[in-house]
Amino acid sequence: MSPTIGENHETAHRAPRTRAAPTEKHGAAAAAPLRPPSADWTIDQGWAGYGAEHHALWRTLFERQCRLLPGRACDAFIDGMARLPIGAEQIPDFRRLSEVMMRATGWQVVAVPGLVPDEVFFEHLANRRFPAGNFIRRADQLDYIEEPDVFHDIFGHVPMLMHPPIADYLQAYGLGGLRAQSLGVLPHLARVYWYTVEFGLVQQRDGLRIYGAGIASSYTETLFCLDDPSPNHVAFDLERVMRTDYRIDDFQETYFVLDRFEDLLALERTDFGPLYARIRNRSSLQPGGVRAKDRILQRGTGAYHRSGRNCAG
């Protein structure tokens, strides 16, 4: 069993992906239940229930991202995608994905009706199960959707779960998530997940690359984060990230950059106690701000967010 991030002699702390219970879904799971379908919220994917229109939406999303990501996505993402039974022709079958993932890193995909409570999410991650929404967005939501669908969860997240450092890192989140919840530190730790697993960048020998699922599954944010002069690129620093607010309804103003994926696993050896003591009563940092002590790789112009535009239209 992997150790937990921030484990010491007293507690183990971990950043979660904050989730809330669903109310309404679209696609194969047209109406998500108000009550959990089971104790762990898992359901059958209902693969046979996808219609031609659902597979056509998947194809549109898949093909345009595959045209865009070479030279932008990290090598681990491209390699993971190539090793998985994922293609343009249809929404993947979670059972086939899980067979390949289990052999590679011990992970599997389980279907859920949408967003699930934090404690359920942590329990799945702790046991190397990735909960994925079984619904797909509508045709008018190609560029923006408020909650993760099957394209975000499978195309965006699953390829990186074929990479051992990320596979171990995600399990570490699950193992410590409930403890972090009981300590009241989830807001700080959620930022770590957000700025790594969802919107992280990594420095490769041949340049800056995407590994975060929120970027890899988004046509517009893929272009924005690397090609636009507006956002900041700042070297990853744990305390800095834990103090930094993020955007939930628009492109990020700052992207944090790893030197290598193994740096995430170093968090397992970090004593978070002194860190929490330092930041607990300190004000949050604004998403677009930079500090003199930051290692800045790109100081953004901020022009996009000052313009008042919004990625949701």
Secondary structure, DSSP 8 states (H G I E B T S, - for coil): ----TT--SS----------------TTS-S--SS-SSTT--B---GGG--HHHHHHHHHHHHHHHHH-TTTB-HHHHHHHHHSS--SSS---HHHHHHHHHHHHS-EEEEESS---HHHHHHHHHTTEEEEE-----GGGSS--SS--HIIIIIIIGGGGGSHHHHHHHHHHHHHHHHHHHHT-HHHHHHHHIIIIIT-EEEETTEEEE--HHHHT-HHHHHHHHH-SSSEEEE--HHHHHTB---SSS--SEEEEES-THHHHGGGG--HHHHHHHHTTS--B-TT---TTS-EEE----HHHHTT--TT-
